[in-house]
Structure formats: C-alpha cells, structure tokens
Amino acid sequence: MLDTKSLSEQIETQLKREIMSGDLEPGQRLTIEDIAERLQVSTMPVRDAVRRLDGLGFLKVAPRRGVYVEEFNQTRFKHTMEIRIALECLAVELAAPRIPVEEIINARERYKKGGEYYVDTGDLSMLAECDTLLHDLIVMHSENPLLISIMRQLQDLIGWAHHIVAKLQPNAKLDALPEHLEILDVLIERDVLKTKSALRKHLRSTTQRTLDAWEQKPLVSG
C-alpha cells in the first residue's frame, strides 16, 4: 500500500513508472476502480492522479469510453525533441555567461571519469549518473523562472523519451559523451553561439540516432 502522504502524487509517480517500463501497455484500458483496488487506496486520489497524467500526455481520458494508456511513437518522440531543442537553446543563451567556471569544470570531470570508468570496466553506471548533468546545469542557470517551470513540465515527456532511447540504444550515453564534452569545452569559453550550435547539434543527433534505431528495431512504447 502507498504512503498516505501526498497520495495522489505517489499514485501519479507509480503509474508513470509502470507506463514508462511497459508494465502498462500502450492502448491498455484502465479503470479508476481497478487502480484504486490494486494500490489499496480510495478512488479520489486516483482520479486526481489520472487527471494530471491526462494533462501530461501519459493517459487519455475518453468520455464515455474510459481511461487508456497513451502511445509514445516516433512522431511524438520527434515533437518532444523539437520542443526540447528550442527551449534548451534559449536556456543556453541565457545561461552561458552565468554558469560558474568551477561548475563547468566539475561537470566535465564527471563526464570524463564516467567514460574512463566504462573503458576500464565496461560499466555505464557512472555515465548514467551524470547523463542529464549538463542539461540541468544549463536550464537552472538560465535564471528564468518561467522557462525553468516549462522545462519541468516537459521533463516527464523527456524522461519517457529517455526510456525509449535506453531500450533502442543501450549505448546512447556513450554515444553522447563526446558531444557533451564538446558543449562543455565551448561553454567554458563563454562562447554563446558556439555553445548553442554544439547543443543543437547534440540534441538533433540524439533525435536522429534514436529514430534510425526505431526504424531498425520497432518499439511501440516505453
């Protein structure tokens, strides 16, 4: 049974986890009552969680038909990444002059150590731990509360996209490593145009690599 604190938020998190992992399949019909019974909670917090997940695009509430798990297909992935590219490029324009040098150096060291650890052990866990470090650094140092808020809302879909990438491209983090290092190299020079260009190139490459893999290895969702 779930903890009673922030119950609807916990239910939302649990359902997102099940959707992204594939435990709840695209197109699967759900009912408020079944979810409540399975999680041993009342229907009210489940309704709240379902309503939010409908707004976030994880579930679809169809009047008189029920609740269905949404599908994350190639088109939706592409649209999510297009929005991400636009917003992160705006964020880097704002953040590049502001990010403390020591934070950039620290991030670069973490990426390098993650790559070296993989070479030594074949283990990607250290790279996985810092996979979003650069992107988080850029968004948070934009110092634009509205942009940060919008990116947080988008983060759920970006997280879903990460699960897609991980299934289609197990070595995606390794592929991204030289691109992350290139961005950090120009970021430390405070060169906004070069940093923006490197960031856009990285995100577009990630998008294309994933779409190419998707064509070779069809995947319905999560």
C-alpha positions, 0 to 999 in steps of 0.5 A: 500500500502507498504512503498516505502522504501526498497520495495522489502524487505517489499514485501519479509517480507509480503509474508513470513508472509502470507506463514508462517500463511497459508494465502498462501497455500502450492502448491498455484500458484502465479503470479508476476502480481497478487502480484504486483496488490494486494500490489499496487506496480510495478512488479520489486520489486516483482520479486526481492522479489520472487527471494530471497524467491526462494533462501530461500526455501519459493517459487519455481520458475518453468520455464515455469510453474510459481511461487508456494508456497513451502511445509514445511513437516516433512522431511524438518522440520527434515533437518532444525533441523539437520542443526540447531543442528550442527551449534548451537553446534559449536556456543556453543563451541565457545561461552561458555567461552565468554558469560558474567556471568551477561548475563547468569544470566539475561537470566535465570531470564527471563526464570524463571519469564516467567514460574512463570508468566504462573503458576500464570496466565496461560499466555505464553506471557512472555515465548514467549518473551524470547523463542529464548533468549538463542539461540541468546545469544549463536550464537552472542557470538560465535564471528564468523562472518561467522557462525553468517551470516549462522545462519541468513540465516537459521533463516527464515527456523527456524522461519517457523519451529517455526510456525509449532511447535506453531500450533502442540504444543501450549505448546512447550515453556513450554515444553522447559523451563526446558531444557533451564534452564538446558543449562543455569545452565551448561553454567554458569559453563563454562562447554563446553561439558556439555553445548553442550550435554544439547543443543543437547539434547534440540534441538533433543527433540524439533525435536522429540516432534514436529514430534510425534505431526505431526504424531498425528495431520497432518499439511501440512504447516505453 
